Amino acid sequence: MAIEFFDKLTASVSRTAKQVSDNAKTLADKNRIRKDIAAFENELRNRYRDIGEKYFTETCDNPAPDYAEMFTAINELKASLEAKQHELEALEGSVACPECGRPIMIGSKFCPNCGASAPAVQAPAQAPAAVQPICQFCGQALAPDALFCAACGNKVPEQPAQPAAPVTPEAPAQPVQNVCPNCGEVLSADALFCAVCGTKAPGVD
């Protein structure tokens, strides 16, 4: 009787173990299939995107009437994106390299990353110098804080208050940098080429 009981128990445990194993295999198969489906869907989206970009590039000058509104929206977005990129570059004092896309400081002649020639960029206009105050009675130049003219003694009319000039924070100390072996220009720590003469940075193979 005891042997029969243990035989039944062993068979039951075996069936349970097989069921667990089958369930685990089914779950693994489902996860694998879901992963394949996601990969195919992503590839399909990329293909659709490539077709759309190719069609836009080839027909952007003369789109079909059904696509004209979408083309106009794309061109407006591209113009806004370019304007924001230029705005950011101006704030950072850099432009994008036409070859590698990395930032190039305005005024550099070569990209420090790939050595390509930097695009010509006009430096931002300098703020006009402060106007020297003049006495309206005799034409004598006045000190900025003068209350009376030193030449004729007339009282200087009150001037509207000028906004205080913004305080420029001191630049943090720069780490020791490499020096170009050709022209002596100081190079940034990650520069591969000199931004002035295009020579490879020291240690670059």
Secondary structure as GFF3:
##gff-version 3
##sequence-region A 1 205
A	DSSP	alpha_helix	2	59	.	.	.	ID=ss1
A	DSSP	three_ten_helix	65	67	.	.	.	ID=ss2
A	DSSP	alpha_helix	68	92	.	.	.	ID=ss3
A	DSSP	beta_strand	94	96	.	.	.	ID=ss4
A	DSSP	beta_strand	103	105	.	.	.	ID=ss5
A	DSSP	beta_strand	178	179	.	.	.	ID=ss6
A	DSSP	beta_strand	186	187	.	.	.	ID=ss7
###
